[in-house]
Amino acid sequence: MRDAGAVPSYRINYQGPREHAVEAARVLADADGIELTASQPFEAKAGSEDVVLRLTVEGSTDDVLDAVALTRGQLPPGATIEIAEG
């Protein structure tokens, strides 16, 4: 178990096909040094068949950056994953 005071949290947003959202979350959560701590229900993206999935992870900045890059490399065309501002 991690000490929540010692490890920063990051909000991560996935946007893309619903059928790939869970896989993207799994790849992110399985990355070295990452702990998935929360996820919000899927949100439909207006005017599109895509969804938005908002996740919260804990890990060092380097581990989070590496995990997002790893996940991004496995996304289908047109899907995105990013570290959210704020």
N, C-alpha and C positions, 0 to 999 in steps of 0.2 A: 504494500500500500504506500502511496506517495504522500509526502507532506505537502498539502495544498498551498502552504505559505511559501514553499521553496521552488515550486514549478509554475511557470506562467501558463495562462490559458489563452487560447486563440479561437476565434470564431472562423469557421470555414464554410463557404457557400458553394454548393454544387448546383449547376443549372444544366439541364439536358434531358434526354429521354428518361421517362420514369423507370423503364426496365433496366437501366444502368445505374440508377441512383444507389441502390443497396450495394451493388458491387463496388462502386466508388467509395462508399463509406467503409466497406470491409477492407479494401486495400489500404485506405488511410489508417484505419484502426490497427491493422496488422503490421504497420511499418515500425521499424525499430525506434524505441524511445517515445512512442506515442500512446497515450491513453485517451480513448473516446469517452468523454464524460457526460455528454448530452446530445440529443438530437430533437429537432422540432418535426412535427408532421409535414408531409409533402405540401407544398403550395403550388397551385396551378399558375402557370405564367400566362397572363392575359394575351389573347390572340395567338396562342401557340399550343402545341401538344406537349411541350416541355414542362418540367416541374422544377421547383427550387427546393433544395434540401439544405437546411441550416444545421451545422454540427458545431460542437464545442470539443476541443481537444486540449490535453495538457502535454507539455514536452518542452525541451529546450528550443530556442529559436532555430538553431541549425537542424535539429531533428524534424521540426514542423516544416521548415522550408524543403528539406529532403523528401518528406512524406508527401507534400503537395506536389512536388515535381514528379515523384514516382507515380502517384495517382493520375496526374495529368497525362502522363505518357500512355496510360491504358484507357483513356476515354475515347468514345466514338467521335467521329467528326462532328463539329458544332457544339459539343458539350464543353463546359468550362468548370474549373474549380479554382477558388481563390481564397486568400486570407482576407477576411472582411475588415474594414476600417472600424476603429472605435471599439 
